Amino acid sequence: MSAHPDTEIDFEIRPSQARVPAAERERILAAPGFGQNFTDHMITMRWSAGRGWHDGKLEPYGPFALDPATAVFHYAQELFEGLKAYRQQSGSVVMFRPQANAARFITGTRRMAMPEVPEETFLRALELLVAQDKDWIPEGEGNSLYLRPFMIATQRGLGVNHPSDSYLFCVIASPAASYFGAGATTVKVWLSEDYTRAAPGGTGAVKCGGNYAAAFVAQQQAVENGCDQVVWLDAAEHQWVEEMGGMNLYFVHGSGAGARIMTPALTGTLLPGITRDSLLKLAPTLGIQAAEGRISVPDWRQACAAGEITEVFACGTAAVVTPVGAVDGPSGGWTIGSGEPGPVTMRLREELIGIQYGHRPDPFGWVHKVA
Ligand SMILES: *Cc1c(COP(=O)(O)O)cnc(C)c1O
C-alpha cells in the first residue's frame, strides 16, 4: 500500500473496437459545430470512501447505466471543467493551461464536498484522451477539440443530509468550431434584473452544473427580448456587473495608446475564468494596462455615452473573446462604441488565439504539448 494511493492512479487502456469510420469522422470535422459530436473514447475513474480513486480507464465512448436513485439526479452534486486541445500549424497537438483547469477543479471539489482529483491524475487523463483521439482535432484556426472533464455523485439513495460516498470522474471530448460562428460578430446583452446567478456564500465561483440549471430561464428572457446573452448583476443591489452567461467581461477605457482594460474583481460570486486571467497577464505585455475593478450599470451606461468606455468584450474558453455591441434591459438600452468589434478587443483576441495556435510567442508557457 502506498501512502499516497491517489497520486498513483493509472489508466487501463481499452481501445474501441467500433470507431467512427474515417470518412464519417472527416465529414463531422468539416463542420464540427459545438458539443454535438464526440470522439471514440472517454476516460472514467471511480472513487469510493473505502478505496479512494480506482478503476481508471480509457475506454470506448458510451452511455452510463445508473440507478434512478443515484444522488446526482436528485441533488445535483456535480462539477465540470472546459478546456481545448489545438492542432497547431507545425502539426503539434497542445492544450491551453490545463494545470489551471486542474487547480480550479480541486477548488470546486472542496466547495461541492467532493473528493479531490490530484492535479497530475487530472492532467494524465486529459493527455491520454487527447493523444488517443488526436485524429478528432479539426484543423484550422478557431477549430479545436473541446475537453469536458466532469464528476458526478453516484451513491444510490435519497438521503439528503450528507455528500455521496461514491463518485465517477469522466472526461469526454468533442470537436468544436469557434463557438459563436466564424470570425467575430458582436453580441447584444440583456441586463437581468429579475434573476441572479450567484450570491455570497453560494456556488458562483465554481463550475457546477446547478449554476447553469438556474440560469436558463434568464437566458430565455434575454432571447425573448432580442438579445443573445444575459449579463448578471450582483445579488444584493442588482447594480454591479458580474459576468455574461458563461463568460467573464472586460471593459475597454479610452483608445489608441491610452487604452486600458478592466474586468470585475473576483468577489466570490464570479467564476474565475482562465481566459480572464490570461488576458489580465497578456494585455500589459502588449502595452495595454489591465486591472480588476468594479462597475455599476449606471456608470457603464454613462461612460459609453461620454465615449470613455469604447469597447466591451466577453471572454471564455468556448468563444475565446467575443465583442459586445449593445446592451438592453428593463430600463432601456444603449450601444457600445460603434456597435462593431473594436480594435483593442480584436488585438487581444488575435494575440490569444496566436498563442494557442502557435504562431505567436508564448511568454508565460501556457501551451502544454501533448503530441
Ligand atoms: C467557464 C466559465 C467562464 C469562463 O471560464 P474560462 O476558464 O475562461 O473558460 C466564465 N463564467 C462562467 C459562469 C463559467 O462557467
The ligand as an SDF file (V2000), in Angstrom:
LIG
                    3D

 15 15  0  0  0  0  0  0  0  0999 V2000
  -16.3940   28.5540  -17.5290 C   0  0  0  0  0  0  0  0  0  0  0  0
  -16.9810   29.8780  -17.1890 C   0  0  0  0  0  0  0  0  0  0  0  0
  -16.3280   31.0940  -17.5000 C   0  0  0  0  0  0  0  0  0  0  0  0
  -15.0750   31.1700  -18.3220 C   0  0  0  0  0  0  0  0  0  0  0  0
  -14.0080   30.4400  -17.8070 O   0  0  0  0  0  0  0  0  0  0  0  0
  -12.7980   30.0150  -18.7640 P   0  0  0  0  0  0  0  0  0  0  0  0
  -11.8920   29.2740  -17.8440 O   0  0  0  0  0  0  0  0  0  0  0  0
  -12.2030   31.2430  -19.2970 O   0  0  0  0  0  0  0  0  0  0  0  0
  -13.3890   29.1640  -19.8270 O   0  0  0  0  0  0  0  0  0  0  0  0
  -16.9150   32.2720  -17.0830 C   0  0  0  0  0  0  0  0  0  0  0  0
  -18.0860   32.2710  -16.4200 N   0  0  0  0  0  0  0  0  0  0  0  0
  -18.7430   31.1390  -16.1130 C   0  0  0  0  0  0  0  0  0  0  0  0
  -20.0220   31.2160  -15.3730 C   0  0  0  0  0  0  0  0  0  0  0  0
  -18.2160   29.9050  -16.4830 C   0  0  0  0  0  0  0  0  0  0  0  0
  -18.8820   28.7800  -16.1770 O   0  0  0  0  0  0  0  0  0  0  0  0
  1  2  1  0
  2  3  1  0
  2 14  2  0
  3  4  1  0
  3 10  2  0
  4  5  1  0
  5  6  1  0
  6  7  2  0
  6  8  1  0
  6  9  1  0
 10 11  1  0
 11 12  2  0
 12 13  1  0
 12 14  1  0
 14 15  1  0
M  END
$$$$
